[in-house]
Amino acid sequence: MARKNPVPQATNSLVLDCLNQKCPSCGRHMWWDYSDSRKVRTLKEVIKLTLKIKRCPNKECARYHKPYRPEAEGKYA
Ligand SMILES: [Zn+2]
């Protein structure tokens, strides 16, 4: 079913970065690869989250190029 009301404007914005800077599998430094954004509605406000996604650059690693999302994302969604 199609949305009848427009998505509300964000009243607050947050940028979330990964706390863990090293790959949990091989321990090498992970590079920031891309950003993802989403809106989260709470009872008080609408928050625009900008997530900085990292990936492991080590080709021999089991987590090679698998996205590592900010840990704090789970707090909001
Ligand atoms: Zn790795």
N, CA, C, O and the ligand as a Tripos MOL2 file, in Angstrom:
@<TRIPOS>MOLECULE
protein
  309   307    78     0     0
PROTEIN
NO_CHARGES

@<TRIPOS>ATOM
      1 N           0.8490   -1.1830    0.0000 N.3       1 MET1
      2 CA          0.0000    0.0000    0.0000 C.3       1 MET1
      3 C           0.8890    1.2390    0.0000 C.2       1 MET1
      4 O           1.8750    1.3040    0.7340 O.2       1 MET1
      5 N           0.5460    2.1910   -0.8010 N.am      2 ALA2
      6 CA          1.3550    3.4000   -0.9390 C.3       2 ALA2
      7 C           1.2230    4.2880    0.2920 C.2       2 ALA2
      8 O           0.2050    4.2800    0.9850 O.2       2 ALA2
      9 N           2.2820    5.0540    0.5410 N.am      3 ARG3
     10 CA          2.2730    5.9840    1.6740 C.3       3 ARG3
     11 C           1.3280    7.1370    1.3650 C.2       3 ARG3
     12 O           1.3620    7.6870    0.2640 O.2       3 ARG3
     13 N           0.4790    7.5090    2.3310 N.am      4 LYS4
     14 CA         -0.4670    8.6040    2.1300 C.3       4 LYS4
     15 C           0.0690    9.9350    2.6410 C.2       4 LYS4
     16 O          -0.3220   10.9930    2.1480 O.2       4 LYS4
     17 N           0.9640    9.8870    3.6280 N.am      5 ASN5
     18 CA          1.5240   11.1110    4.1930 C.3       5 ASN5
     19 C           3.0070   11.1840    3.8520 C.2       5 ASN5
     20 O           3.6720   10.1510    3.7690 O.2       5 ASN5
     21 N           3.5350   12.3970    3.6530 N.am      6 PRO6
     22 CA          4.9680   12.5020    3.3540 C.3       6 PRO6
     23 C           5.8220   12.0960    4.5570 C.2       6 PRO6
     24 O           5.3830   12.1670    5.7050 O.2       6 PRO6
     25 N           7.0570   11.6680    4.2620 N.am      7 VAL7
     26 CA          7.9930   11.3340    5.3360 C.3       7 VAL7
     27 C           8.3220   12.6230    6.0880 C.2       7 VAL7
     28 O           8.6610   13.6200    5.4500 O.2       7 VAL7
     29 N           8.2370   12.6400    7.4090 N.am      8 PRO8
     30 CA          8.4750   13.8810    8.1490 C.3       8 PRO8
     31 C           9.9260   14.3340    8.0600 C.2       8 PRO8
     32 O          10.8380   13.5200    7.9160 O.2       8 PRO8
     33 N          10.1200   15.6340    8.1490 N.am      9 GLN9
     34 CA         11.4630   16.2130    8.1320 C.3       9 GLN9
     35 C          12.1980   15.8440    9.4250 C.2       9 GLN9
     36 O          11.5960   15.7380   10.4930 O.2       9 GLN9
     37 N          13.4960   15.6550    9.2990 N.am     10 ALA10
     38 CA         14.3060   15.3200   10.4670 C.3      10 ALA10
     39 C          14.4180   16.5410   11.3830 C.2      10 ALA10
     40 O          14.6120   17.6620   10.9110 O.2      10 ALA10
     41 N          14.2960   16.3180   12.6870 N.am     11 THR11
     42 CA         14.4370   17.4100   13.6510 C.3      11 THR11
     43 C          15.8210   17.4070   14.2860 C.2      11 THR11
     44 O          16.2020   18.3670   14.9560 O.2      11 THR11
     45 N          16.5700   16.3350   14.0780 N.am     12 ASN12
     46 CA         17.9080   16.2250   14.6510 C.3      12 ASN12
     47 C          18.7350   15.3530   13.7100 C.2      12 ASN12
     48 O          18.1910   14.4870   13.0240 O.2      12 ASN12
     49 N          20.0300   15.5760   13.6790 N.am     13 SER13
     50 CA         20.8810   14.7290   12.8390 C.3      13 SER13
     51 C          22.1120   14.2930   13.6260 C.2      13 SER13
     52 O          22.6500   15.0410   14.4420 O.2      13 SER13
     53 N          22.5400   13.0710   13.3590 N.am     14 LEU14
     54 CA         23.7040   12.5040   14.0330 C.3      14 LEU14
     55 C          24.5890   11.8140   13.0120 C.2      14 LEU14
     56 O          24.0940   11.2160   12.0570 O.2      14 LEU14
     57 N          25.8910   11.8950   13.2100 N.am     15 VAL15
     58 CA         26.8530   11.1610   12.3890 C.3      15 VAL15
     59 C          27.4720   10.0910   13.2840 C.2      15 VAL15
     60 O          28.0840   10.3980   14.3070 O.2      15 VAL15
     61 N          27.3050    8.8370   12.8850 N.am     16 LEU16
     62 CA         27.8280    7.7280   13.6870 C.3      16 LEU16
     63 C          29.0510    7.1380   12.9980 C.2      16 LEU16
     64 O          29.0210    6.8320   11.8060 O.2      16 LEU16
     65 N          30.1280    6.9810   13.7660 N.am     17 ASP17
     66 CA         31.3580    6.3920   13.2500 C.3      17 ASP17
     67 C          31.6240    5.0930   14.0170 C.2      17 ASP17
     68 O          31.1200    4.9080   15.1250 O.2      17 ASP17
     69 N          32.4040    4.2110   13.4350 N.am     18 CYS18
     70 CA         32.7350    2.9450   14.0960 C.3      18 CYS18
     71 C          33.6910    3.1990   15.2530 C.2      18 CYS18
     72 O          34.6640    3.9380   15.1030 O.2      18 CYS18
     73 N          33.4240    2.6000   16.3910 N.am     19 LEU19
     74 CA         34.3390    2.7060   17.5220 C.3      19 LEU19
     75 C          35.5670    1.8520   17.2790 C.2      19 LEU19
     76 O          36.6860    2.2460   17.6080 O.2      19 LEU19
     77 N          35.3510    0.6710   16.6980 N.am     20 ASN20
     78 CA         36.4450   -0.2490   16.4140 C.3      20 ASN20
     79 C          37.0820    0.1390   15.0820 C.2      20 ASN20
     80 O          36.4320    0.0760   14.0390 O.2      20 ASN20
     81 N          38.3500    0.5400   15.1160 N.am     21 GLN21
     82 CA         39.0280    0.9770   13.8970 C.3      21 GLN21
     83 C          39.7410   -0.1720   13.1870 C.2      21 GLN21
     84 O          40.1540   -0.0320   12.0360 O.2      21 GLN21
     85 N          39.8850   -1.3080   13.8720 N.am     22 LYS22
     86 CA         40.6180   -2.4390   13.2880 C.3      22 LYS22
     87 C          39.6590   -3.5830   12.9770 C.2      22 LYS22
     88 O          38.6250   -3.7390   13.6270 O.2      22 LYS22
     89 N          40.0120   -4.3680   11.9860 N.am     23 CYS23
     90 CA         39.1720   -5.4820   11.5630 C.3      23 CYS23
     91 C          39.0730   -6.5160   12.6890 C.2      23 CYS23
     92 O          40.1010   -6.9060   13.2430 O.2      23 CYS23
     93 N          37.8670   -6.9690   13.0430 N.am     24 PRO24
     94 CA         37.7340   -7.9700   14.1040 C.3      24 PRO24
     95 C          38.2860   -9.3360   13.7130 C.2      24 PRO24
     96 O          38.5010  -10.1780   14.5850 O.2      24 PRO24
     97 N          38.5210   -9.5750   12.4290 N.am     25 SER25
     98 CA         39.0080  -10.8690   11.9750 C.3      25 SER25
     99 C          40.5320  -10.9020   11.8640 C.2      25 SER25
    100 O          41.1670  -11.8040   12.4100 O.2      25 SER25
    101 N          41.1310   -9.9260   11.1610 N.am     26 CYS26
    102 CA         42.5780   -9.9590   10.9250 C.3      26 CYS26
    103 C          43.3400   -8.8900   11.6940 C.2      26 CYS26
    104 O          44.5610   -8.9940   11.8110 O.2      26 CYS26
    105 N          42.6770   -7.8670   12.2220 N.am     27 GLY27
    106 CA         43.3390   -6.8480   13.0180 C.3      27 GLY27
    107 C          43.9270   -5.6960   12.2290 C.2      27 GLY27
    108 O          44.5100   -4.7890   12.8240 O.2      27 GLY27
    109 N          43.7960   -5.6980   10.9110 N.am     28 ARG28
    110 CA         44.3130   -4.5750   10.1220 C.3      28 ARG28
    111 C          43.3660   -3.3910   10.1980 C.2      28 ARG28
    112 O          42.1790   -3.5340   10.4900 O.2      28 ARG28
    113 N          43.9260   -2.2090    9.9240 N.am     29 HIS29
    114 CA         43.1220   -0.9870    9.9540 C.3      29 HIS29
    115 C          42.0700   -1.0330    8.8370 C.2      29 HIS29
    116 O          42.3870   -1.3300    7.6850 O.2      29 HIS29
    117 N          40.8230   -0.7360    9.1920 N.am     30 MET30
    118 CA         39.7490   -0.6980    8.1940 C.3      30 MET30
    119 C          39.6160    0.7190    7.6700 C.2      30 MET30
    120 O          39.7660    1.6840    8.4200 O.2      30 MET30
    121 N          39.3350    0.8420    6.3850 N.am     31 TRP31
    122 CA         39.1580    2.1440    5.7610 C.3      31 TRP31
    123 C          37.6900    2.4860    5.6580 C.2      31 TRP31
    124 O          36.8320    1.6210    5.4780 O.2      31 TRP31
    125 N          37.4230    3.8080    5.7800 N.am     32 TRP32
    126 CA         36.0610    4.2750    5.5580 C.3      32 TRP32
    127 C          35.7600    4.0810    4.0760 C.2      32 TRP32
    128 O          36.5450    4.4960    3.2230 O.2      32 TRP32
    129 N          34.6480    3.4630    3.7690 N.am     33 ASP33
    130 CA         34.3330    3.1300    2.3870 C.3      33 ASP33
    131 C          33.1880    3.9580    1.8300 C.2      33 ASP33
    132 O          33.2830    4.4920    0.7250 O.2      33 ASP33
    133 N          32.1200    4.0650    2.5830 N.am     34 TYR34
    134 CA         30.9760    4.8430    2.0900 C.3      34 TYR34
    135 C          30.0900    5.2370    3.2570 C.2      34 TYR34
    136 O          30.2490    4.7390    4.3710 O.2      34 TYR34
    137 N          29.1500    6.1410    2.9850 N.am     35 SER35
    138 CA         28.1920    6.5780    4.0040 C.3      35 SER35
    139 C          26.8090    6.0740    3.6440 C.2      35 SER35
    140 O          26.4620    5.9270    2.4720 O.2      35 SER35
    141 N          26.0440    5.8190    4.6650 N.am     36 ASP36
    142 CA         24.6630    5.4020    4.4900 C.3      36 ASP36
    143 C          23.8250    6.3010    5.3910 C.2      36 ASP36
    144 O          24.2630    6.6530    6.4860 O.2      36 ASP36
    145 N          22.6490    6.6700    4.9560 N.am     37 SER37
    146 CA         21.8210    7.5140    5.8140 C.3      37 SER37
    147 C          20.4200    6.9380    5.9050 C.2      37 SER37
    148 O          19.9220    6.2950    4.9810 O.2      37 SER37
    149 N          19.8160    7.1860    7.0240 N.am     38 ARG38
    150 CA         18.4460    6.7300    7.2480 C.3      38 ARG38
    151 C          17.8040    7.6290    8.2830 C.2      38 ARG38
    152 O          18.4880    8.3110    9.0480 O.2      38 ARG38
    153 N          16.4760    7.6210    8.2970 N.am     39 LYS39
    154 CA         15.7400    8.3850    9.2930 C.3      39 LYS39
    155 C          15.1320    7.4150   10.2900 C.2      39 LYS39
    156 O          14.6090    6.3620    9.9230 O.2      39 LYS39
    157 N          15.2120    7.7910   11.5550 N.am     40 VAL40
    158 CA         14.6540    6.9800   12.6230 C.3      40 VAL40
    159 C          13.6500    7.8430   13.3810 C.2      40 VAL40
    160 O          13.9680    8.9520   13.8110 O.2      40 VAL40
    161 N          12.4680    7.3370   13.5330 N.am     41 ARG41
    162 CA         11.4540    8.0550   14.2940 C.3      41 ARG41
    163 C          11.4320    7.5360   15.7270 C.2      41 ARG41
    164 O          11.3580    6.3290   15.9560 O.2      41 ARG41
    165 N          11.4960    8.4460   16.6790 N.am     42 THR42
    166 CA         11.3080    8.0910   18.0810 C.3      42 THR42
    167 C          10.0270    8.7780   18.5440 C.2      42 THR42
    168 O           9.3690    9.4660   17.7630 O.2      42 THR42
    169 N           9.6840    8.5950   19.7890 N.am     43 LEU43
    170 CA          8.4680    9.2370   20.2880 C.3      43 LEU43
    171 C           8.6370   10.7540   20.3700 C.2      43 LEU43
    172 O           7.6580   11.4940   20.2780 O.2      43 LEU43
    173 N           9.8820   11.2190   20.5450 N.am     44 LYS44
    174 CA         10.1230   12.6510   20.7140 C.3      44 LYS44
    175 C          10.5040   13.3700   19.4310 C.2      44 LYS44
    176 O          10.1220   14.5240   19.2370 O.2      44 LYS44
    177 N          11.2620   12.6990   18.5350 N.am     45 GLU45
    178 CA         11.8150   13.4070   17.3880 C.3      45 GLU45
    179 C          12.0810   12.4690   16.2210 C.2      45 GLU45
    180 O          11.9540   11.2500   16.3340 O.2      45 GLU45
    181 N          12.4520   13.0730   15.0940 N.am     46 VAL46
    182 CA         12.8770   12.3310   13.9070 C.3      46 VAL46
    183 C          14.3630   12.6090   13.7220 C.2      46 VAL46
    184 O          14.7650   13.7610   13.5600 O.2      46 VAL46
    185 N          15.1730   11.5640   13.7470 N.am     47 ILE47
    186 CA         16.6230   11.7110   13.6960 C.3      47 ILE47
    187 C          17.1220   11.2290   12.3440 C.2      47 ILE47
    188 O          16.7680   10.1370   11.8990 O.2      47 ILE47
    189 N          17.9440   12.0420   11.6890 N.am     48 LYS48
    190 CA         18.6140   11.6130   10.4700 C.3      48 LYS48
    191 C          19.9800   11.0600   10.8610 C.2      48 LYS48
    192 O          20.8350   11.8000   11.3480 O.2      48 LYS48
    193 N          20.1850    9.7790   10.6540 N.am     49 LEU49
    194 CA         21.4510    9.1400   10.9890 C.3      49 LEU49
    195 C          22.3150    9.0430    9.7420 C.2      49 LEU49
    196 O          21.8570    8.5710    8.7020 O.2      49 LEU49
    197 N          23.5500    9.4830    9.8410 N.am     50 THR50
    198 CA         24.5390    9.2880    8.7870 C.3      50 THR50
    199 C          25.5540    8.2880    9.3200 C.2      50 THR50
    200 O          26.2500    8.5580   10.3000 O.2      50 THR50
    201 N          25.6340    7.1340    8.6700 N.am     51 LEU51
    202 CA         26.4780    6.0370    9.1470 C.3      51 LEU51
    203 C          27.7250    5.9470    8.2910 C.2      51 LEU51
    204 O          27.6390    5.8920    7.0650 O.2      51 LEU51
    205 N          28.8830    5.9330    8.9290 N.am     52 LYS52
    206 CA         30.1410    5.7730    8.2030 C.3      52 LYS52
    207 C          30.4990    4.2930    8.2020 C.2      52 LYS52
    208 O          30.8550    3.7270    9.2350 O.2      52 LYS52
    209 N          30.3990    3.6730    7.0280 N.am     53 ILE53
    210 CA         30.6190    2.2390    6.8860 C.3      53 ILE53
    211 C          32.0720    1.9810    6.5100 C.2      53 ILE53
    212 O          32.6190    2.6450    5.6290 O.2      53 ILE53
    213 N          32.6890    1.0230    7.1750 N.am     54 LYS54
    214 CA         34.0790    0.6660    6.8820 C.3      54 LYS54
    215 C          34.1400   -0.7450    6.3310 C.2      54 LYS54
    216 O          33.2270   -1.5490    6.5170 O.2      54 LYS54
    217 N          35.2600   -1.0300    5.6370 N.am     55 ARG55
    218 CA         35.4890   -2.3670    5.0950 C.3      55 ARG55
    219 C          36.9540   -2.7210    5.2610 C.2      55 ARG55
    220 O          37.8190   -1.8450    5.2840 O.2      55 ARG55
    221 N          37.2240   -4.0140    5.3750 N.am     56 CYS56
    222 CA         38.5920   -4.4890    5.5190 C.3      56 CYS56
    223 C          39.2470   -4.5700    4.1340 C.2      56 CYS56
    224 O          38.6630   -5.1390    3.2120 O.2      56 CYS56
    225 N          40.4660   -4.0010    3.9760 N.am     57 PRO57
    226 CA         41.1280   -4.0150    2.6670 C.3      57 PRO57
    227 C          42.0020   -5.2510    2.4340 C.2      57 PRO57
    228 O          42.5830   -5.3990    1.3590 O.2      57 PRO57
    229 N          42.1000   -6.1270    3.4180 N.am     58 ASN58
    230 CA         42.9990   -7.2890    3.3240 C.3      58 ASN58
    231 C          42.3390   -8.4040    2.5110 C.2      58 ASN58
    232 O          41.3180   -8.9510    2.9280 O.2      58 ASN58
    233 N          42.9110   -8.7430    1.3610 N.am     59 LYS59
    234 CA         42.2920   -9.7440    0.4840 C.3      59 LYS59
    235 C          42.3080  -11.1450    1.0730 C.2      59 LYS59
    236 O          41.4770  -11.9750    0.7040 O.2      59 LYS59
    237 N          43.2380  -11.4270    1.9810 N.am     60 GLU60
    238 CA         43.2950  -12.7620    2.5950 C.3      60 GLU60
    239 C          42.3360  -12.9020    3.7780 C.2      60 GLU60
    240 O          42.1630  -14.0030    4.3000 O.2      60 GLU60
    241 N          41.7250  -11.8280    4.1980 N.am     61 CYS61
    242 CA         40.8580  -11.8370    5.3860 C.3      61 CYS61
    243 C          39.4730  -12.4160    5.0460 C.2      61 CYS61
    244 O          38.9780  -12.2480    3.9320 O.2      61 CYS61
    245 N          38.8640  -13.0940    6.0180 N.am     62 ALA62
    246 CA         37.5170  -13.6410    5.8300 C.3      62 ALA62
    247 C          36.4740  -12.5320    5.7270 C.2      62 ALA62
    248 O          35.4010  -12.7370    5.1600 O.2      62 ALA62
    249 N          36.7910  -11.3480    6.2800 N.am     63 ARG63
    250 CA         35.8520  -10.2210    6.2300 C.3      63 ARG63
    251 C          36.2310   -9.2100    5.1500 C.2      63 ARG63
    252 O          35.8610   -8.0390    5.2450 O.2      63 ARG63
    253 N          36.9600   -9.6450    4.1280 N.am     64 TYR64
    254 CA         37.3710   -8.7490    3.0420 C.3      64 TYR64
    255 C          36.1490   -8.1400    2.3590 C.2      64 TYR64
    256 O          35.2770   -8.8500    1.8580 O.2      64 TYR64
    257 N          36.1070   -6.8080    2.3510 N.am     65 HIS65
    258 CA         35.0640   -6.0130    1.7040 C.3      65 HIS65
    259 C          33.6740   -6.2360    2.2840 C.2      65 HIS65
    260 O          32.6850   -5.8270    1.6760 O.2      65 HIS65
    261 N          33.5780   -6.8690    3.4350 N.am     66 LYS66
    262 CA         32.2740   -6.9730    4.0950 C.3      66 LYS66
    263 C          32.0730   -5.7120    4.9280 C.2      66 LYS66
    264 O          32.9870   -5.2930    5.6380 O.2      66 LYS66
    265 N          30.9020   -5.1050    4.8520 N.am     67 PRO67
    266 CA         30.6980   -3.8430    5.5600 C.3      67 PRO67
    267 C          30.7260   -4.0190    7.0780 C.2      67 PRO67
    268 O          30.1980   -4.9880    7.6230 O.2      67 PRO67
    269 N          31.3580   -3.0490    7.7380 N.am     68 TYR68
    270 CA         31.3710   -2.9880    9.1960 C.3      68 TYR68
    271 C          30.6470   -1.7030    9.5760 C.2      68 TYR68
    272 O          31.1530   -0.6060    9.3410 O.2      68 TYR68
    273 N          29.4680   -1.8430   10.1620 N.am     69 ARG69
    274 CA         28.6160   -0.6950   10.4540 C.3      69 ARG69
    275 C          28.8830   -0.1840   11.8690 C.2      69 ARG69
    276 O          29.3470   -0.9390   12.7230 O.2      69 ARG69
    277 N          28.5910    1.1000   12.1220 N.am     70 PRO70
    278 CA         28.8250    1.6570   13.4560 C.3      70 PRO70
    279 C          28.0530    0.8850   14.5210 C.2      70 PRO70
    280 O          26.8940    0.5150   14.3290 O.2      70 PRO70
    281 N          28.7200    0.6520   15.6430 N.am     71 GLU71
    282 CA         28.1150   -0.1260   16.7210 C.3      71 GLU71
    283 C          26.8870    0.5620   17.3080 C.2      71 GLU71
    284 O          25.9420   -0.1000   17.7360 O.2      71 GLU71
    285 N          26.9070    1.8940   17.3250 N.am     72 ALA72
    286 CA         25.8190    2.6590   17.9550 C.3      72 ALA72
    287 C          24.5260    2.6320   17.1370 C.2      72 ALA72
    288 O          23.4870    3.0920   17.6100 O.2      72 ALA72
    289 N          24.5800    2.1020   15.9250 N.am     73 GLU73
    290 CA         23.3730    2.0480   15.1040 C.3      73 GLU73
    291 C          22.2780    1.2430   15.7960 C.2      73 GLU73
    292 O          21.1000    1.5840   15.6950 O.2      73 GLU73
    293 N          22.6560    0.1850   16.4920 N.am     74 GLY74
    294 CA         21.6810   -0.6410   17.1880 C.3      74 GLY74
    295 C          20.9450    0.0720   18.2980 C.2      74 GLY74
    296 O          19.8600   -0.3450   18.7010 O.2      74 GLY74
    297 N          21.5270    1.1390   18.7890 N.am     75 LYS75
    298 CA         20.8640    1.9220   19.8350 C.3      75 LYS75
    299 C          19.6410    2.6440   19.2960 C.2      75 LYS75
    300 O          18.6690    2.8700   20.0180 O.2      75 LYS75
    301 N          19.6990    3.0030   18.0190 N.am     76 TYR76
    302 CA         18.6210    3.8020   17.4290 C.3      76 TYR76
    303 C          17.6390    2.9630   16.6050 C.2      76 TYR76
    304 O          16.4500    3.2790   16.5490 O.2      76 TYR76
    305 N          18.1250    1.9080   15.9750 N.am     77 ALA77
    306 CA         17.2300    1.1340   15.1100 C.3      77 ALA77
    307 C          17.4730   -0.3520   15.2690 C.2      77 ALA77
    308 O          16.8100   -1.1590   14.6180 O.2      77 ALA77
    309 ZN         40.2460   -8.1440    7.9610 Zn       78 ZN78
@<TRIPOS>BOND
     1     1     2 1
     2     2     3 1
     3     3     4 2
     4     3     5 am
     5     5     6 1
     6     6     7 1
     7     7     8 2
     8     7     9 am
     9     9    10 1
    10    10    11 1
    11    11    12 2
    12    11    13 am
    13    13    14 1
    14    14    15 1
    15    15    16 2
    16    15    17 am
    17    17    18 1
    18    18    19 1
    19    19    20 2
    20    19    21 am
    21    21    22 1
    22    22    23 1
    23    23    24 2
    24    23    25 am
    25    25    26 1
    26    26    27 1
    27    27    28 2
    28    27    29 am
    29    29    30 1
    30    30    31 1
    31    31    32 2
    32    31    33 am
    33    33    34 1
    34    34    35 1
    35    35    36 2
    36    35    37 am
    37    37    38 1
    38    38    39 1
    39    39    40 2
    40    39    41 am
    41    41    42 1
    42    42    43 1
    43    43    44 2
    44    43    45 am
    45    45    46 1
    46    46    47 1
    47    47    48 2
    48    47    49 am
    49    49    50 1
    50    50    51 1
    51    51    52 2
    52    51    53 am
    53    53    54 1
    54    54    55 1
    55    55    56 2
    56    55    57 am
    57    57    58 1
    58    58    59 1
    59    59    60 2
    60    59    61 am
    61    61    62 1
    62    62    63 1
    63    63    64 2
    64    63    65 am
    65    65    66 1
    66    66    67 1
    67    67    68 2
    68    67    69 am
    69    69    70 1
    70    70    71 1
    71    71    72 2
    72    71    73 am
    73    73    74 1
    74    74    75 1
    75    75    76 2
    76    75    77 am
    77    77    78 1
    78    78    79 1
    79    79    80 2
    80    79    81 am
    81    81    82 1
    82    82    83 1
    83    83    84 2
    84    83    85 am
    85    85    86 1
    86    86    87 1
    87    87    88 2
    88    87    89 am
    89    89    90 1
    90    90    91 1
    91    91    92 2
    92    91    93 am
    93    93    94 1
    94    94    95 1
    95    95    96 2
    96    95    97 am
    97    97    98 1
    98    98    99 1
    99    99   100 2
   100    99   101 am
   101   101   102 1
   102   102   103 1
   103   103   104 2
   104   103   105 am
   105   105   106 1
   106   106   107 1
   107   107   108 2
   108   107   109 am
   109   109   110 1
   110   110   111 1
   111   111   112 2
   112   111   113 am
   113   113   114 1
   114   114   115 1
   115   115   116 2
   116   115   117 am
   117   117   118 1
   118   118   119 1
   119   119   120 2
   120   119   121 am
   121   121   122 1
   122   122   123 1
   123   123   124 2
   124   123   125 am
   125   125   126 1
   126   126   127 1
   127   127   128 2
   128   127   129 am
   129   129   130 1
   130   130   131 1
   131   131   132 2
   132   131   133 am
   133   133   134 1
   134   134   135 1
   135   135   136 2
   136   135   137 am
   137   137   138 1
   138   138   139 1
   139   139   140 2
   140   139   141 am
   141   141   142 1
   142   142   143 1
   143   143   144 2
   144   143   145 am
   145   145   146 1
   146   146   147 1
   147   147   148 2
   148   147   149 am
   149   149   150 1
   150   150   151 1
   151   151   152 2
   152   151   153 am
   153   153   154 1
   154   154   155 1
   155   155   156 2
   156   155   157 am
   157   157   158 1
   158   158   159 1
   159   159   160 2
   160   159   161 am
   161   161   162 1
   162   162   163 1
   163   163   164 2
   164   163   165 am
   165   165   166 1
   166   166   167 1
   167   167   168 2
   168   167   169 am
   169   169   170 1
   170   170   171 1
   171   171   172 2
   172   171   173 am
   173   173   174 1
   174   174   175 1
   175   175   176 2
   176   175   177 am
   177   177   178 1
   178   178   179 1
   179   179   180 2
   180   179   181 am
   181   181   182 1
   182   182   183 1
   183   183   184 2
   184   183   185 am
   185   185   186 1
   186   186   187 1
   187   187   188 2
   188   187   189 am
   189   189   190 1
   190   190   191 1
   191   191   192 2
   192   191   193 am
   193   193   194 1
   194   194   195 1
   195   195   196 2
   196   195   197 am
   197   197   198 1
   198   198   199 1
   199   199   200 2
   200   199   201 am
   201   201   202 1
   202   202   203 1
   203   203   204 2
   204   203   205 am
   205   205   206 1
   206   206   207 1
   207   207   208 2
   208   207   209 am
   209   209   210 1
   210   210   211 1
   211   211   212 2
   212   211   213 am
   213   213   214 1
   214   214   215 1
   215   215   216 2
   216   215   217 am
   217   217   218 1
   218   218   219 1
   219   219   220 2
   220   219   221 am
   221   221   222 1
   222   222   223 1
   223   223   224 2
   224   223   225 am
   225   225   226 1
   226   226   227 1
   227   227   228 2
   228   227   229 am
   229   229   230 1
   230   230   231 1
   231   231   232 2
   232   231   233 am
   233   233   234 1
   234   234   235 1
   235   235   236 2
   236   235   237 am
   237   237   238 1
   238   238   239 1
   239   239   240 2
   240   239   241 am
   241   241   242 1
   242   242   243 1
   243   243   244 2
   244   243   245 am
   245   245   246 1
   246   246   247 1
   247   247   248 2
   248   247   249 am
   249   249   250 1
   250   250   251 1
   251   251   252 2
   252   251   253 am
   253   253   254 1
   254   254   255 1
   255   255   256 2
   256   255   257 am
   257   257   258 1
   258   258   259 1
   259   259   260 2
   260   259   261 am
   261   261   262 1
   262   262   263 1
   263   263   264 2
   264   263   265 am
   265   265   266 1
   266   266   267 1
   267   267   268 2
   268   267   269 am
   269   269   270 1
   270   270   271 1
   271   271   272 2
   272   271   273 am
   273   273   274 1
   274   274   275 1
   275   275   276 2
   276   275   277 am
   277   277   278 1
   278   278   279 1
   279   279   280 2
   280   279   281 am
   281   281   282 1
   282   282   283 1
   283   283   284 2
   284   283   285 am
   285   285   286 1
   286   286   287 1
   287   287   288 2
   288   287   289 am
   289   289   290 1
   290   290   291 1
   291   291   292 2
   292   291   293 am
   293   293   294 1
   294   294   295 1
   295   295   296 2
   296   295   297 am
   297   297   298 1
   298   298   299 1
   299   299   300 2
   300   299   301 am
   301   301   302 1
   302   302   303 1
   303   303   304 2
   304   303   305 am
   305   305   306 1
   306   306   307 1
   307   307   308 2
@<TRIPOS>SUBSTRUCTURE
     1 MET1         2 RESIDUE 1 A MET
     2 ALA2         6 RESIDUE 1 A ALA
     3 ARG3        10 RESIDUE 1 A ARG
     4 LYS4        14 RESIDUE 1 A LYS
     5 ASN5        18 RESIDUE 1 A ASN
     6 PRO6        22 RESIDUE 1 A PRO
     7 VAL7        26 RESIDUE 1 A VAL
     8 PRO8        30 RESIDUE 1 A PRO
     9 GLN9        34 RESIDUE 1 A GLN
    10 ALA10       38 RESIDUE 1 A ALA
    11 THR11       42 RESIDUE 1 A THR
    12 ASN12       46 RESIDUE 1 A ASN
    13 SER13       50 RESIDUE 1 A SER
    14 LEU14       54 RESIDUE 1 A LEU
    15 VAL15       58 RESIDUE 1 A VAL
    16 LEU16       62 RESIDUE 1 A LEU
    17 ASP17       66 RESIDUE 1 A ASP
    18 CYS18       70 RESIDUE 1 A CYS
    19 LEU19       74 RESIDUE 1 A LEU
    20 ASN20       78 RESIDUE 1 A ASN
    21 GLN21       82 RESIDUE 1 A GLN
    22 LYS22       86 RESIDUE 1 A LYS
    23 CYS23       90 RESIDUE 1 A CYS
    24 PRO24       94 RESIDUE 1 A PRO
    25 SER25       98 RESIDUE 1 A SER
    26 CYS26      102 RESIDUE 1 A CYS
    27 GLY27      106 RESIDUE 1 A GLY
    28 ARG28      110 RESIDUE 1 A ARG
    29 HIS29      114 RESIDUE 1 A HIS
    30 MET30      118 RESIDUE 1 A MET
    31 TRP31      122 RESIDUE 1 A TRP
    32 TRP32      126 RESIDUE 1 A TRP
    33 ASP33      130 RESIDUE 1 A ASP
    34 TYR34      134 RESIDUE 1 A TYR
    35 SER35      138 RESIDUE 1 A SER
    36 ASP36      142 RESIDUE 1 A ASP
    37 SER37      146 RESIDUE 1 A SER
    38 ARG38      150 RESIDUE 1 A ARG
    39 LYS39      154 RESIDUE 1 A LYS
    40 VAL40      158 RESIDUE 1 A VAL
    41 ARG41      162 RESIDUE 1 A ARG
    42 THR42      166 RESIDUE 1 A THR
    43 LEU43      170 RESIDUE 1 A LEU
    44 LYS44      174 RESIDUE 1 A LYS
    45 GLU45      178 RESIDUE 1 A GLU
    46 VAL46      182 RESIDUE 1 A VAL
    47 ILE47      186 RESIDUE 1 A ILE
    48 LYS48      190 RESIDUE 1 A LYS
    49 LEU49      194 RESIDUE 1 A LEU
    50 THR50      198 RESIDUE 1 A THR
    51 LEU51      202 RESIDUE 1 A LEU
    52 LYS52      206 RESIDUE 1 A LYS
    53 ILE53      210 RESIDUE 1 A ILE
    54 LYS54      214 RESIDUE 1 A LYS
    55 ARG55      218 RESIDUE 1 A ARG
    56 CYS56      222 RESIDUE 1 A CYS
    57 PRO57      226 RESIDUE 1 A PRO
    58 ASN58      230 RESIDUE 1 A ASN
    59 LYS59      234 RESIDUE 1 A LYS
    60 GLU60      238 RESIDUE 1 A GLU
    61 CYS61      242 RESIDUE 1 A CYS
    62 ALA62      246 RESIDUE 1 A ALA
    63 ARG63      250 RESIDUE 1 A ARG
    64 TYR64      254 RESIDUE 1 A TYR
    65 HIS65      258 RESIDUE 1 A HIS
    66 LYS66      262 RESIDUE 1 A LYS
    67 PRO67      266 RESIDUE 1 A PRO
    68 TYR68      270 RESIDUE 1 A TYR
    69 ARG69      274 RESIDUE 1 A ARG
    70 PRO70      278 RESIDUE 1 A PRO
    71 GLU71      282 RESIDUE 1 A GLU
    72 ALA72      286 RESIDUE 1 A ALA
    73 GLU73      290 RESIDUE 1 A GLU
    74 GLY74      294 RESIDUE 1 A GLY
    75 LYS75      298 RESIDUE 1 A LYS
    76 TYR76      302 RESIDUE 1 A TYR
    77 ALA77      306 RESIDUE 1 A ALA
    78 ZN78       309 GROUP 0 **** ****
